[in-house]
Amino acid sequence: MQDKNDFEIKFGYDKMNFEKITEMLAGAYWSKHIKMEEVKQGAKNSALVAGVFHQDDQVGYARVISDKTRFAYILDVFVDKRFRKKGIGQWMVDNILNHEDLKDVYQWLLMTKDAHEVYKKSGFTSLKFPDWYMEIRHDRPDR
């Protein structure tokens, strides 16, 4: 747990408020209308989940998919609109990048449509070898 003034970062599935997380993610462009069961399943299958709390109210969330050795992918980074522009998202990502469980990881990835400048402050850059990356992308199924 890390403290930043009135905010606290907690790690672990059991410490998350999935009702609040689902509410946040269901409004995000990458997971419109997501249901709680999908949010919980994704968190349960992740290497790390992180939440930012203001008093007892969860105001931020992110998770990491990783082998905890070589590779990690940060996703579902979200900060409640009431608390944006305060450095909370970057603080959460920095704590993830420095988390003991992920200390051996040397290749980190994430995707963003509109927060490049936030992630640059944490050390992210554009892909060094974009032509090496390939994907299979389907529409998100209705659940």
N, C-alpha and C positions, 0 to 999 in steps of 0.2 A: 504494500500500500504506500502510495506517495501522496503528500499533501501539497496543495497550492492555494494558500489563503483559505477561502471557504469551500474549496473543491477537494475531492478525494478520488483517487483512482483505485479501483478494486479489480482484481483478476480472479477468474474462475466462474464456471457455469452456475454454481449454486448461489453466487452473489448478485446475479443479474435479475433485473425486473423485466421479464419477457413481455408483459403486457405493454409496458412503456416502450420497449425496444421495437415491438411490432408496430406500434402506433407511429414511431419515428420512421422506420423503414418503409412502411406502407405508403408513405408520402414521398419517398425518394424516387428520383427518375429511374434508377436501376432496379427497383423492386416494387413498383406500383402494385398496391393491393395485396401484398404478401400476407399470408396467414401465419398465425402464431406457431402452428405445428412445424411449418417449414423453417421459421426463424430458429426454433428450438433445436430442430434436427441439425441445421447448419452449425449452430453453436456447439452442440454436443460432439460433432465430428471434427471440430477445429482443434488445432494445437494449443491455441490460447484465445481467450475472450477477455475483453477489457471494458470496463464501464467507468464513466466519470459521474460522480454524484455531488450534488449541491444539497447539503444536509442529507435527507433521506431520499431525495428526488433524483432519479437517474436522468442525466442530461446529455450523456454521450455514450457512444458504443463503437467498438471496432472488434474485429476478429482476425485471426491469422490461420492460414492453412500452411502446414510445414512438415518437413521430415525432421526438423529440429537439428539438422546437421549441415545441409548444403543450401537449402532453398526455403524461402518463405514468401507468401503472398498475403498482403494486407488488404482486407476488403470490409465492406459495410461500415466504413467510417462515417459517423453521423454525430452532429452536435445540434441539440435543440436550438431552434431559431432565436430564442430569448437569450442565449448565451454565446452566440457567434461573435466573431471579431474580438475575442478576448484571449486568443492563443490557446484555447482549451483543446482544440483538435490537434494542433501541432504538439502540445504537451503530451497528449495521449499517445500519439504516434512515436514520439521520442522515448517514452517509457516502454512502449512495445519493442522498439529497436534495441533497447538496453536491458530487456528482461532476461533474467538468469536462464530461463528455460530455452532461450533462443540464442545464447551467447556464441554458439559455434556456426551459426548461419552466416554465409558470406555472399549469398545472392538474394536480394530482396526485390520484389516486384509489387506494383499496384497499378490500378487503372483509375483515371479521373477524367472527367469531361471539363471541369471548371475550377479545379483547386491546385493547379500546377505550382503556383507561387507558394502555397502553404507547404507542399511537400518538398519543394526545393530547399526550404529553410531547414529541413531535416536531412538533407543530403541526397535526395533523389534527383536524377537527371533523366533526360530522354534516353531511350534505348541506345546503347552503344552499337549494337548489331541488329537493327530492326529486321533485316532480311533473314535472320536466323529464326525468327519467331513465326510460328504458324498457329492457326486456330481452327477449331470447328465451332461454329456458333449457330445455335438454334434459338428461336423465340422462347421466352420463358413460358413454361406450360401453365395453363390455368389450373389452380389447385383450390 
